[in-house]
Amino acid sequence: MKRLLTLTILAALAAPLGAQTLPLLYCPTDPHSAALGGAGATLEADAWSLDNNFAATALTSGTFAIGAAYDYWAPKPAPDTRFNAGGWYRSNRLAFGLAAKGSFSRPYDVVSPSGQTTGSFEPSDIALAAGLAWCPANGFSLGVTARMIASSLSEEVTGAALCADLSAMYRIGGLSLGLAACNLGGQISYGDASYDLPLLFKGGVGYSTDILNLTAEADYLSEVGVMGCLGAECWLASVLCLRGGYHIGLADQGLPSFASGGIGLLFNGLGIDVAVLFASPTLGGSVLAGLTYSF
């Protein structure tokens, strides 16, 4: 009975939301890209490149990066807590990476068929990823990421899926071009109900100097539409970075627009990043914070 009720609720929610199952797969979960309005397709490689464009890791001059982030997402309607941890290692023209991220929704009461509360349950989504990037020619790189997803809506209704990301990046001077096709690979099944994974296609252009980075990105989420991201960051004395951005969403599809701001601190390879979202009744007040180490 509980299983049937949960599946009925899921079907009712998923129908008007189209492809918006598993938002963990298309919402920013790291403080760097979030502070830039969600733009990540052309970013320099960092600890969260498996979420943005893993091809960047084969073009960087760095050797290693690792990091972890905590997110307090959409606090006004129904807050989620999220985490994102990842890292990579580069050797010559190849880079390898691992990452894990998760989302935990507000717990709800579990009610028996007789109407009595028997406990509570916290819905969650977890994704584990492994990536490989290769630089076949100077200034050009390719990346592939394999991802395993586990989703739990109730004690009895769970699902799992496999998917992959394909990415590419080209850099010449201060100009960067990035492309990524994300969440390729089928459906996730919750018992008797199956849903397509939210396919996401990203294309971005960026321009960087020693102190300034500008980026613009267009994203297409399958069965939902086109969104956009604009971001800028400025490094002061190579230690402090100020960031800002804007995400152009699709409010009628449940994907609101938002503005963002953030800071980054970097000292002897140790980094601290914080992003805050605002100018959105849904996402305003969301905070993302992370700690990284790289060399």
NUVEXKE-615210 format. One record per residue (C-alpha): x negated, z negated, y; residue in three letters. Coordinates in pm, whole numbers, plus 32768, in hexadecimal, padded with zeros to 4 digits. Layout:
XZYala...
! end
This chain:
800080008000met7EEA7FA080F3lys7E2F80E0809Barg7F6181B780DFleu7F9F8107822Bleu7E368136829Dthr7E3582A78240leu7F7E82D882F9thr7EEE82378433ile7DB183098415leu7E77844C83F7ala7F4A83F18527ala7E1583AA85F7leu7D4584D28585ala7E5185DC85BCala7E5685CF873Apro7CE085938750leu7C7B86D2869Agly7B0B86BD8645ala7AD7856386D6gln7A9784AF8591thr794983F9857Dleu78F683E686F3pro77A48357868Cleu774084C08642leu7776854B87A0tyr7771842C889Ecys762183C08932pro7598828B8883thr7442826C8927asp73FF81F28A8Bpro732183198AEChis741884368ABFser754083598B23ala749F83168C75ala748C84908CA7leu75FE84CA8C6Cgly75C985018AF8gly74D386218B21ala73CA86218A11gly738B8787899Dala725187B78A71thr71C686568A88leu705C86068A3Dglu703F856C88E2ala709383FA88D1asp70FF830387C5ala7260839187C6trp7209850387A0ser72BE85128650leu740084EA8719asp73AC85E3882Aasn72C0870087C6asn71C786AE86B6phe710987F386F5ala70778747882Aala6F9B866A874Fthr6EC9879486DBala6E7A87F58845leu6E1986A288D0thr6CB4862D8900ser6D1184D88870gly6CD4846D870Athr6DD0835A86C4phe6F0C82BD8754ala6FFB81B186DEile712081058786gly726680478769ala7396803B884Dala74D27F6B886Etyr760F7FF18911asp77447F448998tyr782D806E89A3trp7979809A8A5Cala79B57F268AA4pro7B017F4D8B5Clys7BED7FEC8A5Bpro7B557F718912ala79DE7F2E890Dpro78FC7FB087FBasp77A17F2C87B5thr769F802B8746arg7537803886DFphe743A815286C9asn72E08136862Fala71EA824B85E7gly708A82C985ECgly6FA583EC8598trp6E3F84458550tyr6D94858D85B0arg6C6586298508ser6BE9876F85A2asn6D11885F859Farg6DF8878F84C2leu6EC9865A8510ala6F95857A842Bphe70A084808493gly719B837F8417leu72C282E484CAala73F282088497ala751B81C88579lys7668811B855Cgly77AA80CA8610ser78807F9485DCphe79E17F838666ser7AA57E4F86C9arg7B237D97858Epro7C937DA3853Ctyr7D6A7CB8846Aasp7DAC7D1182FFval7F1A7CD382AAval7FA27CB58148ser80E37D6A80D6pro81987C20810Aser81317C1B8279gly80277B0C8267gln7ECF7B2F8308thr7DCA7B2181F4thr7C917B5E82C4gly7BF77C5C83ACser7B387DA2838Bphe7A3D7E4D8471glu7A447FCC8458pro78EB80688460ser782E81B08451asp76C381C583DCile75DC82F483E3ala747F8314834Bleu73A3843E83A1ala725884E08349ala71BC85FA8412gly70A886FD8400leu702287C78527ala6F2988E6852Btrp6E71899B8640cys6E2E8AFE85BFpro6DAB8B7B870Eala6D348ADE8851asn6E5A8A6E8923gly6F5E8AA98813phe6FE089BC8708ser70F2899B8604leu719688668573gly728088098458val732986B98421thr73E7864782EDala74E785358320arg75B584578238met76F183B682C5ile77BD82928244ala7905823582EDser79E6810B82A7ser7B4580F18335leu7BB57FD38255ser7B477F20811Aglu7BF6802B804Eglu7BCA81628125val7A6381DA8141thr79BE832D8158gly786883D18142ala77D6851F81A4ala769185E281C4leu763A86C482E8cys751187658394ala749687B984F2asp73CB88EF854Cleu730888F38691ser721389C58757ala714989968895met70768A778971tyr6F918A028A87arg6EC18AC48B80ile6E278A0B8CA2gly6F2C891A8D2Agly705389DE8C9Bleu7100896D8B5Aser72178A118A93leu72C489598979gly73CD89B18877leu746B88E18765ala7583890A8669ala75EE87B385EFcys76BD872284D4asn76BA885B8400leu7738882C82A0gly789E87F8823Egly799A86E1823Fgln79BC856A821Dile7AC684F3812Bser7B8883AE814Ctyr7C3183A47FFAgly7D52849A8010asp7D0185098175ala7BDC85EB81D4ser7B618649832Etyr7A62874183B3asp792986AA8446leu791886D885C2pro7838880985EBleu776F87F4872Aleu76A5891087C6phe75B888BC88E4lys74F2899989D0gly741E89188AECgly732089758BF3val722C88888C97gly7119888E8D9Btyr700987878DB3ser6EEA872A8E98thr6E0385FE8E81asp6F09851D8F1File705785D48F0Cleu712E86518DEEasn727087168E25leu735487798D07thr74A1882A8CD6ala755A88558B8Fglu769788F68B08ala7736886C89CBasp784788FF88F2tyr79048811880Dleu79C788CD8704ser7B3F88DB8732glu7B1E88188877val7A6788E8897Cgly793B89048A62val789D87DF8B17met777387C88C02gly765986D88C5Dcys757A86C38D8Fleu745985D18DACgly7325857B8E78ala720D847F8E53glu70EE84258F37cys6FB383688ED1trp6F19827E8FCEleu6DA882308F97ala6DCD82948E25ser6E62813E8DDDval6FC7813B8E62leu70C682518E2Acys7211826F8EE6leu7320833C8E3Aarg747783C08E8Dgly756E84B88E00gly76D285328DDCtyr779485998CA8his78B086938CD0ile79A586408BBDgly7AFF86A08B46leu7BE785848BA1ala7D1886288B03asp7C5E862689B7gln7BF884BC89D0gly7A95850C8A45leu7A80848A8BAApro798884E98CB7ser789783DE8D2Ephe777183A28E15ala763C82EB8DA1ser750882418E25gly73E081978D8Agly7278812A8D98ile714B81498CB7gly701180768CB1leu6ED280E38BFEleu6D91801D8BDDphe6C7D80598ADCasn6D6E811389FAgly6E7C80088A03leu6FC1807F8A9Fgly71077FE08B0Eile723580BC8B5Casp738A80588BE5val74B781338C37ala760980DE8CD1val773D81BE8CD8leu783381B68DFBphe793682878EB6ala7A11828A8D7Fser7B3C81A98D33pro7AF181CB8BBFthr797681BF8BA9leu792481078CEAgly78597FCF8CA7gly77B780548B6Aser764F7FDB8B4Fval753880658A74leu73E57FBC8A58ala72B680108984gly714F7FB38938leu704A80B588CFthr6EDD80D48878tyr6E19821A8874ser6CBA82A78880phe
! end
